[in-house]
Amino acid sequence: MTRLGALPPAVDAPLPAAVGRAWVDRLAAVECPAFTARRARRGERAGAPHDPIVWVEAAGANVRDADGNVYVDLTSGFGAAAVGHGHPAVVAALRAQSGRLVHALGDLHPSDVKITLLERLVALAPFAGGRAMLALGGADAVEAALKTAALATGRPGLVAFDGGYHGLSHGPLAVCGYGEAFRAPFAEQLNPHVRFCPWPAADAPLDGALAPVERALAEAPVGAVVVEPIQGRGGVRVPPAGFLRGLHALTRRHGALLVVDEIFTGLGRCGRRWQLLADASEGSGGSEGEDVEGAPVDLLCVGKALGGGLPVSACVGRPEVMAAWGDPRGAALHTGTFFGDPLGAAAALATLDVLEGERLATRAAEVGARFRERLARVCGDRVVQVRGAGLLAGVELASTGRTLRLVRRLLERGYLTLPAGADARVLQLVPPLTIDEPLLDAFTDALGEALDEEPARAEAGA
Ligand SMILES: Cc1ncc(COP(=O)(O)O)c(C=O)c1O
């Protein structure tokens, strides 16, 4: 078999083939029915089969499935494989760490690598003297931020945004504006003090974008506003310039905190380390340990890319905010058996080295700008809009059915992509930041061909 990493796609459609189908049958017999049923529904809506492929191997930008097909991954595994799948430096760090120490005693008797990772994260934050809490998934990091905000302000209220996605455990779910269907069955178990504000379009006037947030802050005691610098899962939706700075000023005025969820956008994905600094002067926040004057953030959530494929996340907060956790001799109010585990910490340290050593934020900015420009040229008026920042790109289509069919057609051509947005009308393109540019060019051509196959009829909702 050929070596994975930067191979062009090699797929025998239809998918999955015999081996993959057998795995999918086994899956359907044991998996929570939520997932299998969802696929069937997607298939119906798209008028196309929606059975998954089964991954057995991945490296760099490539994935191989159980039938031996090779794909180019434009999802980075939900954004986690930003340095590529199985980056050799991450794998080497895992090997070395697993030969030394696999598990330690968390917050009681921590490992050396956990301490090193905390130091590193605090140094990377765009404010001085921060303190960090490690966790596993993104939702855990958001949960830590929400608890911190409640402690620091004494207020249970939260402001979040329509279309925002912050994870699905109970704390984050309460601020998840991604879709009412996610919250509704659990509504009575969720924080009832959450106000959702509209998410502004990129070209919306800033005053109008901020006005609903200002009203929400004035009407009830709010502990924190929770925001993504760009809504990722919500459909790659970019707010107007100055939005986060405006939110920060409002929160300051009303005694609330600003929680910035950079779980998707951070660590280079959008062409800079922190997308929250997009409005700062050129070069701000570029170097380690730099305190960016007035960075619009009090609590910063990071995850996905951080672990290089392993579940590692963190909440980093300004020192005066994190002080709310109180006397370190008191009880550990927030901890978890595996938070800051040695393997995850070693993978995260290696990943941060790769991101810096290979200058992947800068690469994402440069390659991403060309990618989006090419996408816009090839898609033309067959799509509603191409948008994004760095290598977080979204192509909005006219209907859900169109997007779902396109995702499937691209899969059959050997390209893994995801639908995004509450109504799944956006094709989300999130390749590894290390991807070879010719693979992106070939993908753009394949997208153009796949769009050609789509009947040109107007089909809102079809
Ligand atoms: C911005 C953002 N926050 C939080 C999360 C939740 O992360 P996880 O799925 O690791 O809990 C996601 C996941 O997509 C995300 O995009």
The ligand as an ORCA input file, in Angstrom:
! r2SCAN-3c Opt
* xyz 0 1
  C     -16.161     26.656     19.171
  C     -16.356     25.315     19.808
  N     -16.454     25.238     21.130
  C     -16.618     24.073     21.755
  C     -16.722     22.897     21.048
  C     -16.946     21.607     21.766
  O     -15.807     20.837     21.711
  P     -15.908     19.272     22.028
  O     -16.705     18.658     20.934
  O     -14.468     18.836     22.038
  O     -16.550     19.149     23.371
  C     -16.631     22.933     19.655
  C     -16.745     21.702     18.857
  O     -16.961     21.707     17.682
  C     -16.447     24.171     19.014
  O     -16.378     24.269     17.676
*
